[in-house]
Amino acid sequence: MPINWQDKEVADRLLAAIIGSFDNKINCTEVARLYGKDATYNAIENFLRKPKRVATQLKAEANAEKGTVASPAKRASPTKKSGGGVKTGRVEKKAPTTPRKEVKVEEVEESVEYEEAVDGVEGDINEFI
């Protein structure tokens, strides 16, 4: 059953468990200084009497059980990474299975006519515009 953290009894038990984890040793002077707002050593000590008693009971119960803390259930089998697919939100293209044909590039000889036409034109191109 899940814990209802909004319940006052649950909050009191949590405080008692925290106090118990420190072996019931709380620096009430420091707590009063940190809390502020007219909190005194005596006020803090008086307030913590009941949680300290509960902490002692909780420690006795826990020591009697000698059990370990329950951990979340583990997965049945580890997850396997897929080779392809989506990485960081982008779709990756798969590598082609067949090799590509390479296109041969033939060198085109410059035509002699073009060179003759260019050599025949003298002057600035802006003159023609």
C-alpha positions as CSV (number, residue, x, y, z in Angstrom):
1,M,0.0,0.0,0.0
2,P,1.5,3.4,-0.9
3,I,2.3,5.9,1.8
4,N,0.1,9.0,2.1
5,W,2.7,11.7,2.8
6,Q,-0.1,14.2,3.6
7,D,-1.2,12.3,6.7
8,K,0.0,13.8,10.0
9,E,0.7,10.4,11.5
10,V,3.0,9.5,8.6
11,A,4.9,12.8,9.0
12,D,5.3,12.1,12.7
13,R,6.6,8.6,12.0
14,L,9.0,10.0,9.4
15,L,10.3,12.6,11.9
16,A,10.8,9.8,14.5
17,A,12.6,7.6,11.9
18,I,14.9,10.5,11.1
19,I,15.6,11.1,14.8
20,G,16.2,7.4,15.2
21,S,18.8,7.4,12.4
22,F,20.8,9.9,14.4
23,D,20.6,7.7,17.5
24,N,18.2,10.1,19.2
25,K,20.9,12.8,19.4
26,I,19.6,16.1,18.2
27,N,21.3,19.5,18.8
28,C,18.3,21.4,20.1
29,T,20.3,24.6,20.4
30,E,21.2,24.5,16.7
31,V,17.6,23.5,15.7
32,A,16.2,26.5,17.7
33,R,18.7,28.8,16.0
34,L,17.9,27.6,12.5
35,Y,14.1,27.6,13.1
36,G,14.1,31.2,14.5
37,K,10.8,32.8,15.3
38,D,11.2,32.7,19.2
39,A,12.1,29.0,19.2
40,T,14.1,28.1,22.3
41,Y,16.1,25.1,23.4
42,N,13.4,24.1,25.9
43,A,10.6,24.5,23.3
44,I,12.4,22.3,20.8
45,E,13.4,19.7,23.5
46,N,9.8,19.6,24.7
47,F,8.4,19.1,21.2
48,L,10.8,16.3,20.4
49,R,10.1,14.2,23.5
50,K,7.3,12.2,21.8
51,P,9.1,11.7,18.5
52,K,12.2,10.5,20.4
53,R,10.1,7.9,22.3
54,V,8.6,6.7,19.0
55,A,12.2,6.6,17.5
56,T,13.3,4.3,20.2
57,Q,10.4,2.0,19.5
58,L,11.0,2.0,15.8
59,K,14.7,1.1,16.3
60,A,13.7,-1.7,18.6
61,E,11.2,-3.1,16.0
62,A,13.7,-2.8,13.2
63,N,16.5,-4.5,15.2
64,A,14.1,-7.4,16.1
65,E,13.2,-8.0,12.4
66,K,16.8,-8.0,11.2
67,G,15.4,-7.6,7.6
68,T,16.6,-5.6,4.7
69,V,14.9,-2.7,3.1
70,A,12.6,-3.7,0.3
71,S,13.8,-2.7,-3.1
72,P,11.8,-2.1,-6.3
73,A,11.3,-5.1,-8.5
74,K,13.9,-5.6,-11.2
75,R,13.3,-6.2,-14.9
76,A,13.0,-9.8,-16.1
77,S,15.7,-9.4,-18.7
78,P,18.0,-6.5,-19.6
79,T,17.0,-4.3,-22.5
80,K,18.7,-4.8,-25.8
81,K,19.9,-1.9,-27.8
82,S,18.7,-2.0,-31.4
83,G,21.3,-1.3,-34.1
84,G,19.3,1.3,-36.0
85,G,16.4,3.5,-35.2
86,V,15.9,6.9,-33.6
87,K,18.8,8.5,-31.7
88,T,18.2,11.8,-30.0
89,G,15.0,12.5,-31.8
90,R,16.3,12.1,-35.3
91,V,15.7,9.2,-37.6
92,E,18.8,7.6,-38.9
93,K,19.1,6.3,-42.5
94,K,20.2,2.7,-42.8
95,A,23.3,1.9,-44.8
96,P,22.5,0.4,-48.2
97,T,22.9,-3.3,-48.5
98,T,24.0,-3.3,-52.2
99,P,27.0,-1.3,-53.4
100,R,26.4,1.8,-55.4
101,K,27.5,2.1,-59.0
102,E,30.1,4.7,-59.4
103,V,29.5,7.3,-62.1
104,K,32.4,7.9,-64.3
105,V,33.1,11.5,-65.0
106,E,34.6,12.1,-68.4
107,E,36.7,15.2,-69.0
108,V,35.2,17.4,-71.5
109,E,37.6,19.1,-73.8
110,E,37.2,22.8,-74.1
111,S,36.1,23.6,-77.6
112,V,38.4,25.5,-79.7
113,E,35.5,27.6,-81.0
114,Y,34.9,29.0,-77.5
115,E,38.5,30.0,-77.1
116,E,38.5,31.7,-80.5
117,A,35.3,33.5,-79.7
118,V,36.7,34.8,-76.5
119,D,40.0,35.9,-78.0
120,G,38.2,37.8,-80.7
121,V,36.4,40.0,-78.2
122,E,38.4,42.9,-76.9
123,G,37.5,45.6,-74.5
124,D,35.4,45.8,-71.5
125,I,32.2,43.8,-71.2
126,N,30.4,46.9,-69.8
127,E,30.7,48.6,-73.1
128,F,28.3,46.1,-74.6
129,I,25.6,46.7,-72.0
